[in-house]
Amino acid sequence: MDALADIICAGLDVVVVGTSAGETSARRGHYYSDPTNSFYRELHVAGFTDRLLRPDEDHLLPRYGIGLTDLAKGVVSSDDGALAEPDWDRSRLEDKILTWHPTAVCFNGKEAFEAWSQLSASDWGLQASTSFEGIPVFVVPSTSGRVLRSARFGGRTRAEWFAALRSWLAATPGASRAPSPTQDDRNMGHPSRDDQAYILAADIVARFESEKRAPYLDGDGYLRYGERSAVHLIVYRRHNNQKPWMVPLEALREAVSQSCALGRPLRAGECNALCNRRGTPISILLRLLPDSRYRTP
């Protein structure tokens, strides 16, 4: 049984191929659902979509000329290193690409490309060494939260490689179904307030998972990262590390949205209504990012 159903049809500009469904994506039933994964943000900033889509809107992507699948359809793993040769279903991927015949195929990360092609990806972008019987292959840096958004790959950021894919498709006959980029998109985008809140909430979760702590407002102690479920962050406070605080991810996103409206992070009292009078941990998490990040340009 497939971990996630393909989102694929005729007439697509590009089919994006990942390695396998991650644990969060498989649990939620939607591609790239982990809050730290920047896939939908990269699409929006590059001009593929006219707004920032949510993971549960992945079924809308064919409207923008984009399809989704994975190379290891029957496996659920958030760690590509745990995948082995029997997991890769190359012939099945090739059959579906040749059946639906998109303008191009884009591998989300070198791991997926190299597992399919059994070649070393010497560079990013268009791959001159191989194709799907004439259907060009493009490789972009992985959108996984484990990959730093600011990192450079072959002299370009991940966002710039997505923009390069968009530009290449726009110049290819029969493609360019995606919407024309707005001026903000061409400038690598200042998202709307709602889009900004979604991005910032994901950034907070990613930073907390990476650093494993969030300092208290007075600098005396910190929240300690516990774990993250599909709907909660579990944190431990300095005074009693055995007692967890459950922080709803939806409450954190709403706090970020309200912070963006105010132009500053909410204070503890202002977060209380969002977290059943327990707004302090949310307020602390908001301050993992500088105040300036909450100001819409």
C-alpha positions in Angstrom: 0.0 0.0 0.0 1.3 3.5 -0.9 2.1 5.8 2.0 0.6 8.7 0.0 -1.4 8.6 -3.2 0.2 10.3 -6.2 -1.0 13.7 -7.2 -0.4 13.4 -10.9 -2.4 13.9 -14.2 -1.9 14.8 -17.8 -0.7 18.2 -18.9 1.6 19.0 -16.0 4.6 21.3 -16.2 6.6 19.4 -13.7 6.3 16.3 -11.4 8.2 16.8 -8.2 9.7 13.5 -6.9 10.8 13.0 -3.3 12.4 10.0 -1.6 9.6 8.8 0.6 6.7 10.1 2.7 7.9 11.4 6.0 6.2 10.3 9.2 4.3 13.6 9.6 3.2 13.6 6.0 2.0 10.0 6.2 0.1 10.6 9.4 -1.6 13.6 8.0 -2.2 12.2 4.6 -0.6 15.2 2.7 2.8 15.8 1.1 5.5 17.8 2.9 3.4 18.3 6.0 6.2 18.7 8.5 6.1 22.4 9.7 9.9 22.6 9.1 9.7 21.6 5.5 9.7 24.7 3.2 8.4 23.0 0.0 5.2 25.2 -0.3 7.1 28.3 0.7 9.7 27.7 -2.0 6.9 27.2 -4.6 5.2 30.4 -3.7 8.3 32.6 -3.5 9.5 31.3 -6.9 6.2 32.2 -8.5 4.7 28.7 -9.0 1.7 29.5 -6.9 -0.1 32.8 -6.4 -0.4 32.3 -2.6 1.3 30.1 0.0 -0.6 26.8 0.0 -1.0 24.7 3.1 0.0 21.0 3.0 -3.7 20.0 3.2 -4.1 21.9 -0.1 -1.6 19.7 -2.0 -4.5 18.5 -4.2 -4.6 22.0 -5.7 -1.1 21.8 -7.1 -2.1 20.4 -10.6 -4.0 23.7 -11.1 -0.5 25.3 -11.0 1.0 22.6 -13.3 2.6 20.6 -10.5 2.4 17.0 -9.7 3.8 15.0 -6.7 5.1 11.5 -6.1 7.9 9.7 -4.3 10.5 7.1 -5.4 9.8 4.8 -2.4 6.0 4.8 -2.4 5.5 2.0 0.1 7.9 3.3 2.8 7.4 5.9 5.5 10.6 7.4 6.7 11.8 10.8 7.8 15.4 9.7 7.5 16.6 9.1 3.9 19.6 7.3 5.4 17.3 4.5 6.6 16.1 3.8 3.0 17.7 0.8 1.3 17.9 -0.6 -2.3 14.7 -2.7 -2.1 12.7 0.5 -1.2 13.3 2.2 -4.5 10.7 1.5 -7.2 12.4 2.9 -10.2 10.4 1.1 -12.9 7.1 2.3 -11.4 8.3 5.9 -11.3 9.4 5.6 -14.9 6.1 4.1 -16.0 4.0 6.9 -14.4 6.3 9.6 -15.9 6.0 8.1 -19.4 2.3 7.6 -19.0 1.5 11.2 -17.9 4.4 12.8 -19.8 5.0 16.1 -17.9 7.2 18.8 -19.4 9.9 18.0 -16.8 10.6 16.0 -13.7 12.2 17.7 -10.6 13.8 15.7 -7.9 13.5 17.2 -4.5 17.1 16.6 -3.3 20.1 14.8 -4.7 19.2 11.7 -2.7 16.1 11.0 -4.7 17.8 11.7 -8.0 20.8 9.5 -7.3 18.6 6.7 -6.0 16.6 6.7 -9.2 19.4 7.3 -11.7 22.2 5.4 -9.9 24.4 8.3 -11.0 26.2 11.0 -9.0 24.5 14.4 -9.4 27.5 16.5 -10.2 25.6 19.7 -10.0 22.2 21.1 -9.3 19.6 22.2 -11.9 19.1 20.6 -15.3 20.8 17.2 -15.6 22.4 16.7 -19.0 23.4 13.1 -18.2 20.0 11.5 -18.1 16.3 11.9 -18.8 13.0 10.0 -18.8 13.2 9.0 -22.5 13.6 12.7 -23.5 11.7 14.3 -20.6 14.2 16.6 -18.9 15.3 16.1 -15.3 16.0 18.9 -12.9 17.4 18.6 -9.3 16.8 21.2 -6.5 18.2 21.1 -3.0 15.9 19.3 -0.5 13.2 21.3 1.2 13.7 19.3 4.4 14.0 21.2 7.6 17.3 19.5 8.1 18.7 21.6 5.3 19.5 25.2 6.2 17.4 27.6 4.1 20.3 30.1 3.8 22.8 27.5 2.7 24.2 27.8 -0.8 24.4 25.0 -3.3 26.5 25.5 -6.4 26.5 29.2 -5.6 22.7 29.5 -5.2 20.3 29.2 -2.3 17.5 26.7 -2.4 15.0 29.5 -3.2 17.1 30.5 -6.2 17.2 27.0 -7.6 13.4 26.8 -7.4 13.3 30.2 -9.2 15.7 28.8 -11.8 13.3 25.9 -12.3 10.4 28.3 -12.7 12.4 30.4 -15.2 13.5 27.3 -17.2 9.9 26.1 -17.4 8.6 29.5 -18.4 11.0 29.5 -21.4 10.1 25.9 -22.4 7.4 25.5 -25.1 4.2 23.9 -23.8 4.9 24.8 -20.2 4.5 27.9 -18.0 1.1 26.9 -16.7 2.1 28.4 -13.3 1.0 32.0 -12.6 3.2 34.9 -13.6 5.2 36.1 -10.6 4.1 39.3 -8.9 6.6 42.1 -8.3 7.1 40.8 -4.7 7.8 37.3 -6.1 10.4 38.7 -8.5 12.1 40.3 -5.5 12.1 37.0 -3.7 8.9 38.1 -2.0 7.5 39.8 1.0 4.6 37.4 1.8 1.2 38.6 3.0 0.6 38.8 6.7 -1.2 35.4 6.7 1.6 33.8 4.6 4.2 35.4 6.8 2.6 33.9 10.0 2.7 30.4 8.5 6.4 30.8 7.5 7.4 32.3 10.9 5.6 29.6 12.9 7.5 26.9 10.9 10.7 28.9 11.6 10.1 28.9 15.3 9.4 25.2 15.4 12.5 24.5 13.4 14.7 26.6 15.5 13.4 25.2 18.8 13.9 21.6 17.5 17.5 22.6 16.4 18.5 24.4 19.6 16.5 22.3 22.0 15.8 25.3 24.3 14.1 28.7 24.4 15.4 31.2 27.0 13.0 32.7 29.5 12.1 36.3 29.0 14.3 37.3 32.0 17.2 35.2 30.7 17.1 33.1 33.9 16.5 29.5 32.7 14.8 28.2 29.6 12.1 25.9 28.1 13.5 22.6 27.1 12.4 20.9 23.9 10.6 17.6 24.5 9.0 16.3 21.3 6.5 17.3 18.7 3.4 15.5 17.7 1.1 16.3 14.8 -0.7 18.9 16.8 1.5 19.8 19.9 4.9 20.9 20.9 5.8 19.3 24.2 8.1 21.4 26.3 9.5 21.3 29.9 9.9 24.3 32.1 13.0 25.0 34.2 11.3 24.7 37.6 10.0 21.2 37.1 11.6 19.4 34.2 9.4 16.3 34.8 6.1 18.1 34.1 5.5 18.8 30.4 3.6 21.8 28.9 1.5 21.0 25.9 1.7 23.8 23.4 -0.9 23.4 20.6 0.8 24.2 17.2 -2.4 25.9 16.1 -2.2 28.2 19.1 1.4 29.0 18.2 0.4 29.8 14.6 -2.4 32.1 15.8 0.0 33.8 18.3 2.4 34.5 15.4 -0.5 35.8 13.3 -1.6 38.2 16.0 2.1 39.2 16.5 2.3 40.1 12.8 -0.8 42.2 13.1 0.8 44.1 16.1 4.3 44.2 14.6 5.8 42.7 17.7 5.6 39.3 19.6 2.7 38.9 21.9 3.3 39.0 25.6 2.5 36.2 28.0 -0.8 37.7 29.1 -1.9 38.2 25.5 -1.2 34.6 24.8 -3.3 33.2 27.6 -6.5 33.1 25.7 -4.8 31.0 23.0 -3.5 28.3 25.4 -6.1 28.0 28.3 -4.4 30.6 30.5 -1.0 29.0 30.0 0.4 31.5 27.5 3.9 31.8 28.9 5.5 29.1 26.9 4.0 30.5 23.7 5.3 33.9 24.5 8.8 32.5 25.2 8.8 30.6 21.9 7.8 33.8 20.0 11.0 35.4 21.1 13.1 32.8 19.4 12.9 35.2 16.5 13.9 38.8 16.5 11.0 41.3 16.9 11.7 42.7 13.4 10.6 39.4 11.9 7.0 40.2 12.9 6.9 43.4 11.0 5.3 43.1 7.5 7.4 45.1 5.0 
